[in-house]
């Protein structure tokens, strides 16, 4: 018994190399094959070393299924000897309770008990300790130990409804690249990932397969595997994964698959023998909910204050645009230009105010909102409704003629964004049409709006977007276009200083009641805003601040944005860009995180993506449903959301966006596209 001390973990915080463990297990197997008795000194030493390494591995977070495979290969006599050594090391006086064992010691003890031929005793021990040890890490090990106790020495293989050999990962991936609708391959991929202990990835693989645009009958086998994977996850202490939005979306759109999964949880005897009873019961209730005629989760929108919660609602009042920008795909629009009639806009605003909760309402997508003939009445109606969320629109600035300024006078949304972008006439000429004016015209019109807002103490902020080429832009954008924008903080800073001067002029004429303050941004702040600008809103550089008529402080500020921002759907139209369209994509659509958006296009089509230029990813029209809420809860919406939450891109627009896996920025993109990168 001199080796008992080795059973104490030696490297609990170190990475575990599985090679020594496998070598010792192989040596023990050879001893058994050679009929070397279990009480032989060499066998005992090897057994003690294997137990010690197993304890180390579990303490270091190793997958319990890997330990299961090693213990399952032991001869019953060897396992019995190992059991005696472990009990003696933990209870040297011969008495004690399993609750006094640390988690790793108990799990190895339970596995050794099962491997020694005392399967029922091991199962009873595991069931008792699962009730007494709530830690998630313990449940993962307890599930593996229960698998061994019930004879599943090959891991999860005995739990699947149909036996099938595990296909190598590379063969599965190659098959799905060329045959993305092959349900057999999807099933093989989910099983392979589960067998490797990557349960979260296995769950996602099963959900992706179930979300594919194929018949319900083709998904039933994968639904059975989903039930097994979900039970393993829940029994391993990761039940939170099962409540993920992706699970709810997928089951809510695939009732037949939910029913099949629920049936599997009632009939799979092998699974029921090893999974936690409370986990199985919770999963049954979950799947039964989605198998019902009216699923429990009918849309991806969470509820806030009793209403569907939408992150950003894009109400595209018109898709007309009178500017042609070389960095924007709007000039390639395939749909006929139109606008939503005023009565329809008002009816939609009524629905939004009465039935939804938004983070923000935007009165455009790609179109120029100031071209709507009733823009003043629309803004006034929004203000009249006094909705508790901000409303804004984005304009290219050239439409800010006197008539439009008059329509905006004392009639502002919460915020106005101007896609100013250019910092000189040369920049303007390289990227925009000169038919409606030049750079100086743009500056004059935007300045006039800013002056009017300050003088009227407008309860509205104003953001000026300026494009930059700071290394975050898409390196495949035409070099002429990228070269039109500031490529260093000094040039960007020069334009900031120009607008600080304009702000000072505005302040000199502002009423005292506006309590105007003019800003001078530091060189460091300007450099920071330039270098850290990404495709989202950018870092604001304040220019002027005033007190509005309601007593709140408002600002005019400038933000940098890289030219990648508008490069999205140009992929489809640029003759030299290679579009990689894929049905299956590694990432879900980002418009789902954390709360989905909703777009009402000027055509009346309903979608969720403001970038979907021609409205290809839509779930009908406002004319197809009694209300927006009915549309959001529709079968068509649920199916589309389930697909895109799992990276399944059926529509043309989504395939362009999600399938674009090539590097877009920096040196990697430049190396792939040297002919598109300026010298």
C-alpha positions as CSV (number, residue, x, y, z in Angstrom):
1,X,0.0,0.0,0.0
2,X,3.0,2.3,-0.2
3,X,1.7,3.9,-3.4
4,X,-1.5,5.3,-1.9
5,X,0.0,8.7,-1.5
6,X,0.2,9.1,-5.3
7,X,-3.6,9.2,-5.3
8,X,-3.5,12.8,-4.1
9,X,-3.8,15.2,-7.1
10,X,-0.4,16.6,-8.1
11,X,-1.1,19.1,-10.9
12,X,-4.7,20.3,-10.4
13,X,-4.1,23.7,-12.0
14,X,-1.8,22.5,-14.9
15,X,-2.8,21.4,-18.4
16,X,-3.3,17.7,-18.7
17,X,-1.4,15.7,-21.3
18,X,-3.6,12.7,-22.1
19,X,-0.7,10.7,-23.6
20,X,0.6,9.2,-20.2
21,X,-2.9,8.2,-19.2
22,X,-3.5,6.5,-22.5
23,X,-0.1,4.7,-22.2
24,X,-0.9,3.5,-18.7
25,X,-4.4,2.3,-19.8
26,X,-2.8,0.4,-22.7
27,X,-0.3,-1.2,-20.3
28,X,-3.1,-2.3,-18.0
29,X,-5.0,-3.7,-21.0
30,X,-2.0,-5.7,-21.9
31,X,-1.6,-7.0,-18.3
32,X,-5.2,-8.2,-18.5
33,X,-4.6,-9.9,-21.9
34,X,-1.6,-11.6,-20.5
35,X,-3.6,-12.7,-17.4
36,X,-1.3,-10.9,-15.0
37,X,-3.2,-11.0,-11.7
38,X,-4.6,-7.7,-10.4
39,X,-2.6,-7.9,-7.2
40,X,0.7,-8.0,-9.1
41,X,2.9,-5.1,-8.0
42,X,3.3,-3.7,-11.4
43,X,-0.4,-3.8,-12.1
44,X,-1.1,-2.1,-8.8
45,X,1.5,0.7,-9.5
46,X,0.0,1.3,-12.9
47,X,-3.5,1.3,-11.5
48,X,-2.6,3.9,-8.9
49,X,-0.9,6.1,-11.4
50,X,-3.9,6.0,-13.7
51,X,-6.2,6.9,-10.9
52,X,-3.9,9.8,-9.8
53,X,-3.7,11.1,-13.4
54,X,-7.5,10.8,-13.7
55,X,-8.0,12.9,-10.6
56,X,-5.6,15.5,-11.9
57,X,-7.4,15.6,-15.2
58,X,-10.8,16.1,-13.7
59,X,-9.6,18.8,-11.3
60,X,-8.0,20.6,-14.3
61,X,-11.4,20.5,-16.2
62,X,-10.8,17.6,-18.5
63,X,-13.8,16.0,-20.3
64,X,-15.2,13.3,-18.0
65,X,-16.1,11.2,-21.1
66,X,-12.4,10.8,-21.8
67,X,-11.9,9.4,-18.3
68,X,-14.9,7.1,-18.9
69,X,-13.2,5.6,-21.9
70,X,-10.0,4.8,-19.9
71,X,-11.8,3.3,-16.9
72,X,-14.2,1.3,-19.1
73,X,-11.2,-0.5,-20.6
74,X,-10.1,-1.8,-17.3
75,X,-10.4,-5.5,-16.3
76,X,-13.0,-5.8,-13.6
77,X,-10.4,-7.1,-11.1
78,X,-8.1,-4.2,-11.9
79,X,-11.1,-1.8,-11.3
80,X,-11.8,-3.5,-8.0
81,X,-8.2,-3.1,-6.9
82,X,-8.3,0.6,-7.9
83,X,-11.6,1.0,-6.0
84,X,-9.9,-0.4,-2.8
85,X,-6.9,1.9,-3.2
86,X,-9.0,5.0,-3.7
87,X,-11.3,4.2,-0.7
88,X,-8.3,3.5,1.5
89,X,-6.6,6.8,0.6
90,X,-9.8,8.8,1.3
91,X,-11.0,6.8,4.3
92,X,-7.9,5.4,6.0
93,X,-9.8,4.5,9.2
94,X,-12.2,2.4,7.1
95,X,-15.3,4.6,7.7
96,X,-16.8,7.7,6.0
97,X,-19.6,9.0,3.7
98,X,-19.3,9.7,0.0
99,X,-20.5,13.3,0.6
100,X,-17.1,13.9,2.3
101,X,-15.3,13.1,-1.0
102,X,-14.3,15.9,-3.4
103,X,-16.0,15.8,-6.7
104,X,-13.1,14.3,-8.7
105,X,-12.6,11.5,-6.1
106,X,-16.3,10.6,-6.1
107,X,-16.5,10.5,-9.9
108,X,-13.5,8.2,-10.3
109,X,-14.8,6.1,-7.4
110,X,-18.2,5.7,-9.1
111,X,-16.6,4.8,-12.4
112,X,-14.4,2.2,-10.8
113,X,-17.4,0.8,-9.0
114,X,-19.2,0.4,-12.3
115,X,-16.1,-1.0,-14.1
116,X,-15.7,-3.6,-11.4
117,X,-19.1,-5.1,-12.1
118,X,-21.2,-3.3,-9.6
119,X,-23.2,-1.3,-12.0
120,X,-26.4,-0.9,-10.0
121,X,-24.4,0.1,-6.9
122,X,-22.6,2.8,-8.9
123,X,-25.9,4.1,-10.4
124,X,-27.4,4.4,-6.9
125,X,-24.3,6.3,-5.6
126,X,-24.4,8.7,-8.6
127,X,-28.1,9.4,-8.2
128,X,-27.6,10.1,-4.5
129,X,-24.7,12.5,-5.1
130,X,-26.4,14.3,-8.0
131,X,-29.1,15.4,-5.6
132,X,-26.5,16.6,-3.0
133,X,-24.1,18.3,-5.4
134,X,-25.5,21.1,-7.5
135,X,-22.3,22.2,-9.2
136,X,-22.5,22.2,-13.0
137,X,-19.0,20.7,-13.3
138,X,-20.1,17.8,-11.1
139,X,-23.1,17.0,-13.2
140,X,-21.0,16.7,-16.3
141,X,-18.9,14.1,-14.6
142,X,-21.9,12.3,-13.0
143,X,-23.5,12.0,-16.4
144,X,-20.4,10.3,-17.7
145,X,-20.2,8.0,-14.7
146,X,-23.9,7.1,-15.1
147,X,-23.2,6.2,-18.8
148,X,-20.5,3.7,-17.7
149,X,-22.8,2.3,-15.0
150,X,-25.5,1.6,-17.6
151,X,-23.0,-0.1,-20.0
152,X,-22.4,2.7,-22.5
153,X,-18.7,2.2,-22.6
154,X,-18.4,3.8,-26.1
155,X,-19.7,7.2,-24.9
156,X,-22.9,8.5,-26.5
157,X,-23.0,5.8,-29.2
158,X,-25.6,3.7,-27.4
159,X,-28.0,6.6,-26.9
160,X,-28.7,7.3,-30.6
161,X,-32.0,6.0,-32.0
162,X,-30.2,4.4,-34.9
163,X,-26.6,3.1,-34.8
164,X,-24.2,4.6,-37.3
165,X,-20.5,4.8,-37.5
166,X,-18.9,8.2,-36.6
167,X,-17.9,9.9,-39.8
168,X,-14.6,11.8,-39.8
169,X,-15.1,15.6,-39.4
170,X,-13.3,16.5,-42.6
171,X,-15.5,14.2,-44.6
172,X,-18.7,15.7,-43.1
173,X,-17.6,19.2,-43.7
174,X,-16.6,18.4,-47.3
175,X,-20.0,16.9,-47.9
176,X,-21.9,19.8,-46.5
177,X,-19.9,22.3,-48.5
178,X,-21.2,20.7,-51.7
179,X,-24.6,19.3,-50.4
180,X,-25.8,21.7,-47.7
181,X,-29.3,20.1,-47.6
182,X,-27.9,16.6,-46.9
183,X,-29.7,15.7,-43.6
184,X,-27.6,12.6,-43.1
185,X,-24.5,14.7,-43.1
186,X,-26.0,17.2,-40.7
187,X,-27.0,14.3,-38.4
188,X,-23.5,12.9,-38.6
189,X,-22.0,16.3,-37.8
190,X,-24.1,16.8,-34.7
191,X,-23.2,13.3,-33.5
192,X,-19.5,13.8,-34.1
193,X,-19.5,17.0,-32.2
194,X,-21.4,15.4,-29.3
195,X,-19.1,12.5,-29.2
196,X,-16.2,14.9,-28.9
197,X,-17.8,16.5,-25.9
198,X,-18.6,19.7,-27.7
199,X,-22.2,19.6,-26.7
200,X,-23.0,23.3,-27.4
201,X,-21.6,23.0,-30.9
202,X,-23.5,19.7,-31.3
203,X,-26.7,21.5,-30.3
204,X,-26.1,24.3,-32.8
205,X,-25.4,21.8,-35.6
206,X,-28.7,20.0,-34.9
207,X,-30.6,23.3,-34.8
208,X,-29.0,24.4,-38.1
209,X,-30.1,21.1,-39.8
210,X,-33.6,21.4,-38.4
211,X,-33.8,25.0,-39.7
212,X,-33.0,24.1,-43.3
213,X,-35.7,24.7,-46.0
214,X,-36.6,21.0,-46.5
215,X,-39.7,19.0,-45.7
216,X,-40.6,18.3,-42.1
217,X,-40.3,14.5,-42.6
218,X,-36.6,14.9,-43.5
219,X,-35.9,16.5,-40.2
220,X,-37.4,13.8,-37.9
221,X,-34.2,11.8,-37.4
222,X,-32.2,14.8,-36.5
223,X,-35.0,15.9,-34.1
224,X,-34.4,12.6,-32.2
225,X,-30.7,13.3,-32.0
226,X,-31.6,16.9,-30.8
227,X,-33.5,15.3,-27.9
228,X,-30.4,13.2,-26.9
229,X,-28.1,16.2,-27.2
230,X,-30.4,18.4,-25.2
231,X,-30.7,15.7,-22.5
232,X,-27.0,15.3,-22.3
233,X,-26.5,19.1,-22.0
234,X,-29.2,19.4,-19.3
235,X,-27.9,16.4,-17.4
236,X,-24.4,17.8,-17.6
237,X,-25.4,21.0,-15.7
238,X,-25.7,23.3,-18.8
239,X,-29.5,23.5,-18.9
240,X,-29.2,27.3,-19.7
241,X,-28.1,26.4,-23.2
242,X,-31.4,24.8,-23.9
243,X,-33.3,28.0,-23.2
244,X,-31.3,30.0,-25.7
245,X,-33.2,32.1,-28.2
246,X,-31.9,30.0,-31.1
247,X,-33.5,26.9,-29.6
248,X,-36.8,28.7,-29.2
249,X,-36.8,30.1,-32.7
250,X,-36.0,26.7,-34.2
251,X,-38.6,24.7,-32.3
252,X,-41.2,27.4,-32.7
253,X,-40.8,27.3,-36.5
254,X,-40.6,23.4,-36.7
255,X,-43.5,22.0,-34.7
256,X,-43.1,18.5,-36.3
257,X,-39.5,18.4,-35.2
258,X,-40.5,19.5,-31.7
259,X,-43.1,16.7,-31.5
260,X,-40.5,14.1,-32.7
261,X,-38.0,15.3,-30.0
262,X,-40.7,15.1,-27.3
263,X,-41.5,11.5,-28.4
264,X,-37.9,10.6,-28.2
265,X,-37.8,11.7,-24.7
266,X,-40.6,9.4,-23.8
267,X,-39.4,6.3,-25.7
268,X,-35.5,6.3,-25.7
269,X,-34.9,3.8,-22.9
270,X,-31.1,4.1,-23.0
271,X,-31.3,7.9,-22.6
272,X,-33.8,7.7,-19.8
273,X,-31.5,5.4,-17.9
274,X,-28.7,7.8,-17.7
275,X,-30.2,11.4,-17.9
276,X,-31.3,13.3,-14.8
277,X,-35.1,12.7,-14.4
278,X,-35.7,16.4,-13.7
279,X,-33.8,17.3,-16.9
280,X,-35.9,15.0,-18.9
281,X,-39.1,16.3,-17.4
282,X,-38.1,19.9,-18.2
283,X,-37.2,19.0,-21.8
284,X,-40.4,17.2,-22.3
285,X,-42.3,20.3,-21.2
286,X,-40.2,22.5,-23.4
287,X,-40.6,20.4,-26.5
288,X,-44.3,19.8,-25.8
289,X,-44.8,23.6,-25.7
290,X,-43.4,24.0,-29.2
291,X,-45.2,20.9,-30.5
292,X,-48.5,22.4,-29.6
293,X,-50.8,23.8,-32.4
294,X,-50.0,27.3,-31.1
295,X,-46.3,27.3,-30.1
296,X,-45.4,29.0,-26.8
297,X,-42.7,31.1,-28.5
298,X,-44.1,32.5,-31.8
299,X,-41.7,35.2,-32.7
300,X,-38.1,36.2,-31.9
301,X,-39.1,39.5,-30.3
302,X,-39.0,39.4,-26.5
303,X,-41.7,41.3,-24.7
304,X,-41.2,44.5,-22.8
305,X,-44.1,46.1,-20.9
306,X,-46.4,43.5,-22.5
307,X,-45.4,44.4,-26.1
308,X,-43.1,42.9,-28.7
309,X,-39.7,44.6,-28.2
310,X,-38.0,45.8,-31.4
311,X,-34.4,47.1,-31.3
312,X,-34.6,49.4,-34.3
313,X,-37.7,49.9,-36.5
314,X,-36.7,51.2,-39.9
315,X,-39.8,52.8,-41.5
316,X,-38.7,53.5,-45.0
317,X,-41.1,56.2,-45.9
318,X,-39.5,56.5,-49.4
319,X,-36.8,54.7,-51.3
320,X,-36.2,57.6,-53.7
321,X,-32.7,59.1,-53.6
322,X,-31.5,62.0,-55.8
323,X,-27.8,61.4,-55.0
324,X,-25.5,58.8,-56.7
325,X,-22.7,57.8,-54.3
326,X,-19.9,55.5,-55.5
327,X,-19.7,53.8,-52.1
328,X,-23.4,53.1,-51.8
329,X,-25.4,50.3,-53.7
330,X,-28.6,52.4,-53.9
331,X,-28.0,53.2,-57.5
332,X,-28.3,49.5,-58.2
333,X,-31.8,49.2,-56.8
334,X,-33.9,46.8,-58.8
335,X,-37.3,47.7,-57.4
336,X,-39.3,50.6,-58.8
337,X,-38.9,53.8,-56.7
338,X,-41.9,54.6,-54.5
339,X,-43.0,56.0,-51.2
340,X,-45.5,55.1,-48.6
341,X,-48.6,57.3,-48.8
342,X,-49.2,59.6,-45.9
343,X,-52.3,57.7,-44.6
344,X,-50.4,54.4,-44.5
345,X,-47.5,56.1,-42.7
346,X,-49.8,57.5,-40.1
347,X,-51.6,54.1,-39.7
348,X,-48.2,52.4,-39.2
349,X,-47.1,55.0,-36.6
350,X,-50.4,54.4,-34.8
351,X,-49.7,50.7,-34.6
352,X,-46.1,51.3,-33.6
353,X,-47.2,53.6,-30.8
354,X,-50.0,51.4,-29.6
355,X,-48.7,47.8,-29.9
356,X,-44.9,47.8,-30.0
357,X,-41.9,48.9,-27.8
358,X,-38.9,50.2,-29.6
359,X,-35.4,51.2,-28.8
360,X,-35.5,53.6,-31.7
361,X,-37.5,54.5,-34.8
362,X,-35.8,55.5,-38.0
363,X,-37.7,57.1,-40.8
364,X,-35.6,55.6,-43.6
365,X,-33.5,52.7,-44.7
366,X,-31.6,53.4,-48.0
367,X,-34.0,56.1,-49.3
368,X,-33.6,59.9,-48.8
369,X,-36.5,60.7,-46.3
370,X,-36.6,64.4,-47.1
371,X,-37.8,63.5,-50.6
372,X,-41.1,62.3,-49.2
373,X,-43.7,64.9,-50.2
374,X,-45.3,64.8,-46.7
375,X,-42.1,64.7,-44.6
376,X,-43.2,67.6,-42.5
377,X,-46.6,66.1,-41.7
378,X,-45.0,62.7,-40.9
379,X,-42.5,64.3,-38.4
380,X,-45.4,66.4,-36.8
381,X,-47.5,63.2,-36.5
382,X,-44.6,61.4,-34.7
383,X,-44.2,64.3,-32.4
384,X,-47.9,64.4,-31.7
385,X,-47.9,60.7,-30.6
386,X,-45.2,61.5,-28.0
387,X,-43.8,58.0,-28.2
388,X,-41.3,57.2,-25.4
389,X,-38.4,56.3,-27.7
390,X,-36.3,58.4,-30.0
391,X,-37.1,59.0,-33.7
392,X,-34.5,60.1,-36.2
393,X,-33.6,60.0,-39.9
394,X,-30.5,60.1,-42.0
395,X,-30.1,62.4,-44.9
396,X,-27.3,62.9,-47.5
397,X,-27.6,66.7,-46.8
398,X,-28.1,68.0,-50.3
399,X,-31.9,68.0,-49.9
400,X,-31.6,70.6,-47.1
401,X,-32.9,73.4,-49.4
402,X,-35.0,76.3,-48.1
403,X,-38.3,74.5,-48.6
404,X,-37.1,71.5,-46.5
405,X,-35.6,73.8,-43.8
406,X,-39.0,75.5,-43.5
407,X,-40.7,72.1,-43.2
408,X,-38.3,71.2,-40.4
409,X,-38.5,74.6,-38.6
410,X,-39.9,74.0,-35.1
411,X,-40.8,70.5,-36.3
412,X,-37.8,68.2,-35.6
413,X,-37.4,64.5,-34.8
414,X,-35.3,63.5,-31.8
415,X,-32.2,63.4,-34.0
416,X,-30.9,64.0,-37.5
417,X,-27.9,62.3,-39.0
418,X,-26.1,63.7,-42.1
419,X,-24.1,61.4,-44.3
420,X,-21.7,64.3,-45.1
421,X,-18.6,62.1,-45.6
422,X,-16.6,64.4,-47.8
423,X,-14.0,66.9,-46.6
424,X,-13.2,68.7,-49.9
425,X,-14.4,69.3,-53.4
426,X,-12.0,66.7,-54.7
427,X,-13.4,64.1,-52.3
428,X,-16.9,65.1,-53.3
429,X,-16.2,64.8,-57.0
430,X,-14.7,61.4,-56.6
431,X,-17.6,59.9,-54.8
432,X,-20.8,61.8,-55.6
433,X,-22.9,63.3,-58.3
434,X,-22.4,67.0,-59.1
435,X,-25.9,67.4,-60.7
436,X,-27.4,68.7,-57.4
437,X,-24.5,70.7,-56.2
438,X,-20.9,70.5,-55.0
439,X,-19.0,70.3,-51.7
440,X,-19.4,73.9,-50.9
441,X,-23.2,73.5,-51.5
442,X,-23.2,70.6,-49.1
443,X,-21.4,72.6,-46.4
444,X,-23.7,75.6,-46.8
445,X,-26.9,73.6,-46.6
446,X,-25.9,71.5,-43.6
447,X,-24.6,74.6,-41.8
448,X,-27.9,76.4,-42.4
449,X,-29.8,73.6,-40.8
450,X,-27.4,73.6,-37.8
451,X,-27.8,77.4,-37.4
452,X,-31.6,77.1,-37.6
453,X,-31.6,74.3,-35.0
454,X,-29.5,76.3,-32.5
455,X,-31.4,79.6,-33.1
456,X,-34.8,77.8,-32.6
457,X,-33.4,75.9,-29.6
458,X,-34.4,72.7,-31.3
459,X,-35.1,69.6,-29.1
460,X,-33.1,67.6,-31.5
461,X,-29.4,66.6,-31.8
462,X,-27.5,66.4,-35.1
463,X,-24.7,64.0,-36.1
464,X,-22.4,64.6,-39.0
465,X,-20.9,61.4,-40.4
466,X,-17.5,61.7,-42.2
467,X,-15.9,58.8,-44.1
468,X,-12.3,57.9,-43.4
469,X,-9.8,55.3,-44.7
470,X,-8.3,54.2,-41.4
471,X,-7.5,50.5,-42.0
472,X,-10.9,49.3,-40.9
473,X,-12.4,49.9,-44.3
474,X,-13.0,47.2,-46.9
475,X,-9.7,46.9,-48.8
476,X,-11.6,45.8,-52.0
477,X,-13.4,49.1,-52.3
478,X,-12.2,50.9,-55.4
479,X,-8.9,52.6,-54.6
480,X,-10.3,55.9,-56.1
481,X,-13.2,55.7,-53.6
482,X,-11.0,54.9,-50.6
483,X,-8.5,57.5,-51.6
484,X,-11.2,60.2,-51.5
485,X,-11.4,60.0,-47.7
486,X,-9.0,61.0,-45.0
487,X,-6.3,58.4,-44.5
488,X,-4.6,60.0,-41.5
489,X,-5.8,61.9,-38.4
490,X,-4.2,65.1,-39.6
491,X,-6.5,65.4,-42.7
492,X,-9.5,64.3,-40.6
493,X,-8.6,66.8,-38.0
494,X,-8.5,69.6,-40.5
495,X,-12.1,69.0,-41.3
496,X,-13.0,68.9,-37.6
497,X,-11.3,72.3,-37.2
498,X,-13.4,73.6,-40.1
499,X,-16.6,72.6,-38.4
500,X,-15.4,73.9,-35.1
501,X,-15.1,77.3,-36.9
502,X,-18.6,77.0,-38.3
503,X,-19.9,76.2,-34.9
504,X,-18.2,79.3,-33.5
505,X,-19.9,81.4,-36.2
506,X,-23.3,79.9,-35.3
507,X,-22.7,80.5,-31.6
508,X,-21.9,84.2,-32.3
509,X,-25.4,84.8,-33.6
510,X,-27.3,82.4,-31.2
511,X,-29.9,83.8,-28.7
512,X,-28.7,84.1,-25.1
513,X,-31.4,81.7,-24.0
514,X,-29.8,78.9,-26.0
515,X,-26.8,79.0,-23.5
516,X,-24.5,77.9,-26.3
517,X,-21.1,76.3,-25.7
518,X,-18.6,75.7,-28.4
519,X,-16.0,72.9,-28.2
520,X,-12.4,72.6,-29.2
521,X,-11.4,69.0,-29.5
522,X,-7.8,68.0,-28.5
523,X,-5.5,66.4,-31.1
524,X,-5.5,63.2,-29.0
525,X,-9.3,63.1,-29.1
526,X,-9.3,63.6,-32.9
527,X,-6.7,60.9,-33.4
528,X,-8.6,58.5,-31.2
529,X,-11.8,59.1,-33.1
530,X,-10.0,58.5,-36.4
531,X,-8.1,55.4,-35.5
532,X,-10.9,53.7,-33.6
533,X,-13.8,54.4,-36.0
534,X,-15.5,51.2,-37.0
535,X,-18.6,50.4,-39.0
536,X,-21.0,51.4,-36.3
537,X,-21.7,54.9,-35.1
538,X,-18.2,56.0,-34.4
539,X,-16.7,58.2,-31.5
540,X,-18.5,61.6,-31.3
541,X,-16.5,64.8,-31.4
542,X,-18.7,67.6,-30.0
543,X,-18.9,70.9,-32.0
544,X,-21.6,73.0,-30.3
545,X,-24.1,72.5,-27.5
546,X,-27.3,74.4,-26.7
547,X,-30.3,74.3,-24.3
548,X,-33.5,73.3,-26.2
549,X,-37.0,74.6,-25.6
550,X,-37.7,71.8,-23.1
551,X,-34.6,72.6,-21.0
552,X,-32.4,69.7,-22.2
553,X,-28.9,70.0,-23.6
554,X,-28.5,69.1,-27.3
555,X,-25.4,68.8,-29.5
556,X,-24.1,69.0,-33.0
557,X,-21.2,66.5,-33.2
558,X,-19.1,64.8,-35.8
559,X,-18.2,61.1,-36.1
560,X,-15.8,59.2,-38.3
561,X,-16.9,56.0,-40.2
562,X,-14.8,53.7,-42.4
563,X,-15.9,53.2,-46.0
564,X,-16.7,49.5,-45.2
565,X,-19.9,50.9,-43.7
566,X,-21.5,51.3,-47.1
567,X,-19.7,48.5,-49.0
568,X,-22.1,45.8,-47.9
569,X,-24.3,45.0,-50.9
570,X,-21.9,46.5,-53.5
571,X,-20.5,42.9,-53.4
572,X,-23.3,41.9,-55.7
573,X,-22.8,44.6,-58.3
574,X,-19.0,45.3,-58.4
575,X,-17.6,43.5,-61.5
576,X,-14.3,42.7,-59.7
577,X,-15.6,41.5,-56.4
578,X,-16.1,37.8,-55.8
579,X,-19.3,37.1,-54.0
580,X,-19.2,33.9,-52.0
581,X,-22.9,32.9,-51.6
582,X,-23.5,30.1,-49.1
583,X,-26.7,28.5,-47.8
584,X,-24.9,27.5,-44.6
585,X,-22.9,30.1,-42.7
586,X,-20.8,30.0,-39.6
587,X,-22.4,33.0,-38.0
588,X,-26.0,34.0,-37.5
589,X,-27.3,37.4,-38.6
590,X,-26.2,40.2,-36.3
591,X,-29.6,41.9,-36.5
592,X,-30.7,39.2,-34.0
593,X,-28.4,40.4,-31.2
594,X,-29.5,41.2,-28.6
595,X,-33.0,42.2,-29.8
596,X,-34.2,41.9,-33.4
597,X,-34.9,44.8,-35.7
598,X,-37.8,45.3,-38.0
599,X,-38.0,47.0,-41.4
600,X,-41.0,48.3,-43.2
601,X,-39.8,49.0,-46.8
602,X,-41.3,51.7,-49.0
603,X,-42.8,48.9,-51.1
604,X,-44.7,47.7,-48.1
605,X,-42.5,44.6,-47.7
606,X,-41.6,43.5,-44.2
607,X,-38.2,42.3,-43.2
608,X,-35.7,43.0,-40.4
609,X,-32.6,44.2,-42.3
610,X,-32.2,47.8,-43.4
611,X,-29.3,46.7,-45.7
612,X,-31.5,44.4,-47.8
613,X,-31.5,46.8,-50.7
614,X,-34.1,45.0,-52.9
615,X,-36.1,43.4,-50.1
616,X,-35.2,39.8,-50.8
617,X,-35.3,38.7,-47.1
618,X,-38.9,39.5,-46.3
619,X,-41.8,37.7,-44.8
620,X,-44.7,39.3,-46.7
621,X,-46.1,42.8,-46.9
622,X,-48.1,45.1,-44.6
623,X,-51.0,44.3,-46.9
624,X,-50.8,40.5,-46.1
625,X,-51.6,40.8,-42.4
626,X,-54.1,42.6,-40.2
627,X,-51.4,44.3,-38.2
628,X,-47.6,44.5,-37.7
629,X,-47.9,42.2,-34.6
630,X,-49.7,39.6,-36.7
631,X,-47.0,39.8,-39.3
632,X,-44.2,39.5,-36.6
633,X,-46.0,36.4,-35.2
634,X,-46.6,34.8,-38.6
635,X,-45.4,31.4,-39.7
636,X,-43.4,33.1,-42.5
637,X,-41.6,35.4,-40.0
638,X,-40.9,32.5,-37.6
639,X,-39.4,30.4,-40.3
640,X,-37.2,33.2,-41.7
641,X,-36.0,34.1,-38.2
642,X,-35.2,30.5,-37.3
643,X,-33.2,30.1,-40.5
644,X,-31.1,33.2,-40.0
645,X,-30.6,32.7,-36.3
646,X,-28.8,29.5,-37.4
647,X,-26.8,31.0,-40.2
648,X,-29.1,29.5,-42.9
649,X,-29.3,32.1,-45.7
650,X,-32.1,31.3,-48.2
651,X,-32.5,34.8,-49.7
652,X,-30.2,36.5,-52.1
653,X,-29.5,39.4,-49.9
654,X,-28.7,37.3,-46.9
655,X,-26.4,35.0,-48.9
656,X,-24.4,38.0,-50.0
657,X,-24.0,39.3,-46.5
658,X,-23.6,36.2,-44.4
659,X,-21.6,34.2,-47.0
660,X,-18.9,36.9,-47.3
661,X,-16.2,35.1,-45.4
662,X,-13.2,36.5,-47.2
663,X,-11.1,39.0,-45.3
664,X,-12.3,42.6,-45.9
665,X,-9.9,44.8,-44.1
666,X,-6.2,45.4,-43.7
667,X,-3.2,43.4,-45.0
668,X,-5.0,40.1,-45.4
669,X,-7.5,41.6,-47.8
670,X,-4.8,43.5,-49.6
671,X,-2.9,40.3,-50.2
672,X,-6.0,38.6,-51.7
673,X,-6.9,41.6,-53.9
674,X,-3.7,43.3,-54.9
675,X,-5.3,44.6,-58.1
676,X,-7.8,46.5,-56.1
677,X,-5.5,48.1,-53.6
678,X,-3.8,51.4,-54.4
679,X,-0.1,51.5,-54.5
